[in-house]
């Protein structure tokens, strides 16, 4: 069962989101995950950003979580993101195999 982490952010321009995403994506892939980012266009959160990390299972997610906490390149980019955007919420979703 896949594990998806969805983080909702406020702030930052499209150019900044793309630039940060281009830095984060290969770092997440190195940890066994997939990374996507998009801007919300409907509903009460219009203009905010959603960043998702998807891992194939809990084991990969756990290993990636531990490794990312000790990855200086990833921590540097996340600090830069936090300087221009505010993390509003984070949800962890366990997929259902159909």
Rosetta constraint file for C-alpha pairs under 8 A:
AtomPair CA 1 CA 56 HARMONIC 6.45 0.50
AtomPair CA 1 CA 57 HARMONIC 5.44 0.50
AtomPair CA 1 CA 58 HARMONIC 7.80 0.50
AtomPair CA 1 CA 94 HARMONIC 6.59 0.50
AtomPair CA 1 CA 95 HARMONIC 5.33 0.50
AtomPair CA 1 CA 96 HARMONIC 6.01 0.50
AtomPair CA 1 CA 97 HARMONIC 6.05 0.50
AtomPair CA 2 CA 54 HARMONIC 6.83 0.50
AtomPair CA 2 CA 55 HARMONIC 5.65 0.50
AtomPair CA 2 CA 56 HARMONIC 4.36 0.50
AtomPair CA 2 CA 57 HARMONIC 4.86 0.50
AtomPair CA 2 CA 58 HARMONIC 7.46 0.50
AtomPair CA 2 CA 94 HARMONIC 6.00 0.50
AtomPair CA 2 CA 95 HARMONIC 5.04 0.50
AtomPair CA 2 CA 96 HARMONIC 7.63 0.50
AtomPair CA 3 CA 54 HARMONIC 5.71 0.50
AtomPair CA 3 CA 55 HARMONIC 5.18 0.50
AtomPair CA 3 CA 56 HARMONIC 6.28 0.50
AtomPair CA 3 CA 57 HARMONIC 5.72 0.50
AtomPair CA 3 CA 58 HARMONIC 6.39 0.50
AtomPair CA 3 CA 61 HARMONIC 6.93 0.50
AtomPair CA 3 CA 92 HARMONIC 6.95 0.50
AtomPair CA 3 CA 93 HARMONIC 5.77 0.50
AtomPair CA 3 CA 94 HARMONIC 4.80 0.50
AtomPair CA 3 CA 95 HARMONIC 6.15 0.50
AtomPair CA 4 CA 52 HARMONIC 6.62 0.50
AtomPair CA 4 CA 53 HARMONIC 5.57 0.50
AtomPair CA 4 CA 54 HARMONIC 4.32 0.50
AtomPair CA 4 CA 55 HARMONIC 6.34 0.50
AtomPair CA 4 CA 92 HARMONIC 5.72 0.50
AtomPair CA 4 CA 93 HARMONIC 5.05 0.50
AtomPair CA 4 CA 94 HARMONIC 6.50 0.50
AtomPair CA 4 CA 95 HARMONIC 7.52 0.50
AtomPair CA 5 CA 52 HARMONIC 5.45 0.50
AtomPair CA 5 CA 53 HARMONIC 5.09 0.50
AtomPair CA 5 CA 54 HARMONIC 6.41 0.50
AtomPair CA 5 CA 90 HARMONIC 6.92 0.50
AtomPair CA 5 CA 91 HARMONIC 5.73 0.50
AtomPair CA 5 CA 92 HARMONIC 4.50 0.50
AtomPair CA 5 CA 93 HARMONIC 6.28 0.50
AtomPair CA 6 CA 50 HARMONIC 6.54 0.50
AtomPair CA 6 CA 51 HARMONIC 5.80 0.50
AtomPair CA 6 CA 52 HARMONIC 4.48 0.50
AtomPair CA 6 CA 53 HARMONIC 6.66 0.50
AtomPair CA 6 CA 90 HARMONIC 5.58 0.50
AtomPair CA 6 CA 91 HARMONIC 5.21 0.50
AtomPair CA 6 CA 92 HARMONIC 6.41 0.50
AtomPair CA 6 CA 93 HARMONIC 7.80 0.50
AtomPair CA 7 CA 50 HARMONIC 5.59 0.50
AtomPair CA 7 CA 51 HARMONIC 5.25 0.50
AtomPair CA 7 CA 52 HARMONIC 6.33 0.50
AtomPair CA 7 CA 87 HARMONIC 7.11 0.50
AtomPair CA 7 CA 88 HARMONIC 7.53 0.50
AtomPair CA 7 CA 89 HARMONIC 5.81 0.50
AtomPair CA 7 CA 90 HARMONIC 4.30 0.50
AtomPair CA 7 CA 91 HARMONIC 6.48 0.50
AtomPair CA 8 CA 48 HARMONIC 6.88 0.50
AtomPair CA 8 CA 49 HARMONIC 5.59 0.50
AtomPair CA 8 CA 50 HARMONIC 4.62 0.50
AtomPair CA 8 CA 51 HARMONIC 6.57 0.50
AtomPair CA 8 CA 87 HARMONIC 6.13 0.50
AtomPair CA 8 CA 88 HARMONIC 5.52 0.50
AtomPair CA 8 CA 89 HARMONIC 5.40 0.50
AtomPair CA 8 CA 90 HARMONIC 6.34 0.50
AtomPair CA 9 CA 48 HARMONIC 5.71 0.50
AtomPair CA 9 CA 49 HARMONIC 4.96 0.50
AtomPair CA 9 CA 50 HARMONIC 6.32 0.50
AtomPair CA 9 CA 51 HARMONIC 7.89 0.50
AtomPair CA 9 CA 85 HARMONIC 6.28 0.50
AtomPair CA 9 CA 86 HARMONIC 5.48 0.50
AtomPair CA 9 CA 87 HARMONIC 4.61 0.50
AtomPair CA 9 CA 88 HARMONIC 5.44 0.50
AtomPair CA 9 CA 89 HARMONIC 7.42 0.50
AtomPair CA 10 CA 47 HARMONIC 7.64 0.50
AtomPair CA 10 CA 48 HARMONIC 4.87 0.50
AtomPair CA 10 CA 49 HARMONIC 6.33 0.50
AtomPair CA 10 CA 85 HARMONIC 5.48 0.50
AtomPair CA 10 CA 86 HARMONIC 5.21 0.50
AtomPair CA 10 CA 87 HARMONIC 6.64 0.50
AtomPair CA 10 CA 88 HARMONIC 6.82 0.50
AtomPair CA 11 CA 48 HARMONIC 6.93 0.50
AtomPair CA 11 CA 84 HARMONIC 6.30 0.50
AtomPair CA 11 CA 85 HARMONIC 4.39 0.50
AtomPair CA 11 CA 86 HARMONIC 6.39 0.50
AtomPair CA 12 CA 16 HARMONIC 6.02 0.50
AtomPair CA 12 CA 17 HARMONIC 6.67 0.50
AtomPair CA 12 CA 84 HARMONIC 5.49 0.50
AtomPair CA 12 CA 85 HARMONIC 5.44 0.50
AtomPair CA 13 CA 17 HARMONIC 6.25 0.50
AtomPair CA 14 CA 18 HARMONIC 6.15 0.50
AtomPair CA 15 CA 19 HARMONIC 6.11 0.50
AtomPair CA 16 CA 20 HARMONIC 6.03 0.50
AtomPair CA 17 CA 21 HARMONIC 5.90 0.50
AtomPair CA 17 CA 37 HARMONIC 7.68 0.50
AtomPair CA 18 CA 22 HARMONIC 6.09 0.50
AtomPair CA 18 CA 37 HARMONIC 8.00 0.50
AtomPair CA 19 CA 23 HARMONIC 6.56 0.50
AtomPair CA 20 CA 24 HARMONIC 6.12 0.50
AtomPair CA 20 CA 77 HARMONIC 6.94 0.50
AtomPair CA 20 CA 81 HARMONIC 7.08 0.50
AtomPair CA 21 CA 25 HARMONIC 5.78 0.50
AtomPair CA 21 CA 35 HARMONIC 7.95 0.50
AtomPair CA 21 CA 36 HARMONIC 7.55 0.50
AtomPair CA 21 CA 37 HARMONIC 6.80 0.50
AtomPair CA 22 CA 26 HARMONIC 7.37 0.50
AtomPair CA 23 CA 27 HARMONIC 7.17 0.50
AtomPair CA 23 CA 77 HARMONIC 7.32 0.50
AtomPair CA 24 CA 28 HARMONIC 6.22 0.50
AtomPair CA 24 CA 35 HARMONIC 7.64 0.50
AtomPair CA 24 CA 74 HARMONIC 6.77 0.50
AtomPair CA 24 CA 77 HARMONIC 7.19 0.50
AtomPair CA 25 CA 29 HARMONIC 6.15 0.50
AtomPair CA 25 CA 34 HARMONIC 7.22 0.50
AtomPair CA 25 CA 35 HARMONIC 5.31 0.50
AtomPair CA 25 CA 36 HARMONIC 7.54 0.50
AtomPair CA 26 CA 30 HARMONIC 6.10 0.50
AtomPair CA 27 CA 31 HARMONIC 6.68 0.50
AtomPair CA 27 CA 74 HARMONIC 6.68 0.50
AtomPair CA 28 CA 32 HARMONIC 6.60 0.50
AtomPair CA 28 CA 33 HARMONIC 5.39 0.50
AtomPair CA 28 CA 34 HARMONIC 6.42 0.50
AtomPair CA 28 CA 35 HARMONIC 6.49 0.50
AtomPair CA 28 CA 53 HARMONIC 7.70 0.50
AtomPair CA 28 CA 64 HARMONIC 7.97 0.50
AtomPair CA 29 CA 33 HARMONIC 4.85 0.50
AtomPair CA 29 CA 34 HARMONIC 5.69 0.50
AtomPair CA 29 CA 35 HARMONIC 7.34 0.50
AtomPair CA 31 CA 60 HARMONIC 7.90 0.50
AtomPair CA 31 CA 63 HARMONIC 7.85 0.50
AtomPair CA 31 CA 64 HARMONIC 5.27 0.50
AtomPair CA 31 CA 67 HARMONIC 7.57 0.50
AtomPair CA 31 CA 68 HARMONIC 7.88 0.50
AtomPair CA 32 CA 55 HARMONIC 6.67 0.50
AtomPair CA 32 CA 60 HARMONIC 6.65 0.50
AtomPair CA 32 CA 64 HARMONIC 7.15 0.50
AtomPair CA 33 CA 53 HARMONIC 6.36 0.50
AtomPair CA 33 CA 54 HARMONIC 5.40 0.50
AtomPair CA 33 CA 55 HARMONIC 4.69 0.50
AtomPair CA 33 CA 56 HARMONIC 7.42 0.50
AtomPair CA 33 CA 60 HARMONIC 7.88 0.50
AtomPair CA 33 CA 61 HARMONIC 7.78 0.50
AtomPair CA 33 CA 64 HARMONIC 7.88 0.50
AtomPair CA 34 CA 52 HARMONIC 7.90 0.50
AtomPair CA 34 CA 53 HARMONIC 5.54 0.50
AtomPair CA 34 CA 54 HARMONIC 5.05 0.50
AtomPair CA 34 CA 55 HARMONIC 6.63 0.50
AtomPair CA 35 CA 51 HARMONIC 7.28 0.50
AtomPair CA 35 CA 52 HARMONIC 5.71 0.50
AtomPair CA 35 CA 53 HARMONIC 4.78 0.50
AtomPair CA 35 CA 54 HARMONIC 6.64 0.50
AtomPair CA 36 CA 51 HARMONIC 5.73 0.50
AtomPair CA 36 CA 52 HARMONIC 5.27 0.50
AtomPair CA 36 CA 53 HARMONIC 6.76 0.50
AtomPair CA 37 CA 49 HARMONIC 7.07 0.50
AtomPair CA 37 CA 50 HARMONIC 5.64 0.50
AtomPair CA 37 CA 51 HARMONIC 4.30 0.50
AtomPair CA 37 CA 52 HARMONIC 6.31 0.50
AtomPair CA 38 CA 49 HARMONIC 5.72 0.50
AtomPair CA 38 CA 50 HARMONIC 5.36 0.50
AtomPair CA 38 CA 51 HARMONIC 6.56 0.50
AtomPair CA 39 CA 46 HARMONIC 7.77 0.50
AtomPair CA 39 CA 47 HARMONIC 6.10 0.50
AtomPair CA 39 CA 48 HARMONIC 5.80 0.50
AtomPair CA 39 CA 49 HARMONIC 4.42 0.50
AtomPair CA 39 CA 50 HARMONIC 6.15 0.50
AtomPair CA 40 CA 45 HARMONIC 6.46 0.50
AtomPair CA 40 CA 46 HARMONIC 5.04 0.50
AtomPair CA 40 CA 47 HARMONIC 5.44 0.50
AtomPair CA 40 CA 48 HARMONIC 5.50 0.50
AtomPair CA 40 CA 49 HARMONIC 5.91 0.50
AtomPair CA 40 CA 50 HARMONIC 7.05 0.50
AtomPair CA 41 CA 45 HARMONIC 7.82 0.50
AtomPair CA 41 CA 46 HARMONIC 4.95 0.50
AtomPair CA 41 CA 47 HARMONIC 6.26 0.50
AtomPair CA 42 CA 46 HARMONIC 5.32 0.50
AtomPair CA 55 CA 60 HARMONIC 6.21 0.50
AtomPair CA 55 CA 61 HARMONIC 5.62 0.50
AtomPair CA 56 CA 60 HARMONIC 6.68 0.50
AtomPair CA 56 CA 61 HARMONIC 7.66 0.50
AtomPair CA 57 CA 61 HARMONIC 6.29 0.50
AtomPair CA 58 CA 62 HARMONIC 5.95 0.50
AtomPair CA 59 CA 63 HARMONIC 6.22 0.50
AtomPair CA 60 CA 64 HARMONIC 5.98 0.50
AtomPair CA 61 CA 65 HARMONIC 6.00 0.50
AtomPair CA 62 CA 66 HARMONIC 6.27 0.50
AtomPair CA 63 CA 67 HARMONIC 6.09 0.50
AtomPair CA 64 CA 68 HARMONIC 5.82 0.50
AtomPair CA 65 CA 69 HARMONIC 6.42 0.50
AtomPair CA 66 CA 70 HARMONIC 7.00 0.50
AtomPair CA 67 CA 71 HARMONIC 6.23 0.50
AtomPair CA 68 CA 74 HARMONIC 6.62 0.50
AtomPair CA 68 CA 75 HARMONIC 7.46 0.50
AtomPair CA 69 CA 75 HARMONIC 7.14 0.50
AtomPair CA 70 CA 75 HARMONIC 7.75 0.50
AtomPair CA 71 CA 75 HARMONIC 6.16 0.50
AtomPair CA 72 CA 76 HARMONIC 6.00 0.50
AtomPair CA 73 CA 77 HARMONIC 6.48 0.50
AtomPair CA 74 CA 78 HARMONIC 6.18 0.50
AtomPair CA 75 CA 79 HARMONIC 6.14 0.50
AtomPair CA 76 CA 80 HARMONIC 6.41 0.50
AtomPair CA 77 CA 81 HARMONIC 6.24 0.50
AtomPair CA 78 CA 82 HARMONIC 6.16 0.50
AtomPair CA 79 CA 83 HARMONIC 6.36 0.50
AtomPair CA 80 CA 84 HARMONIC 6.98 0.50
AtomPair CA 81 CA 85 HARMONIC 5.89 0.50
AtomPair CA 82 CA 86 HARMONIC 6.10 0.50
AtomPair CA 82 CA 87 HARMONIC 7.49 0.50
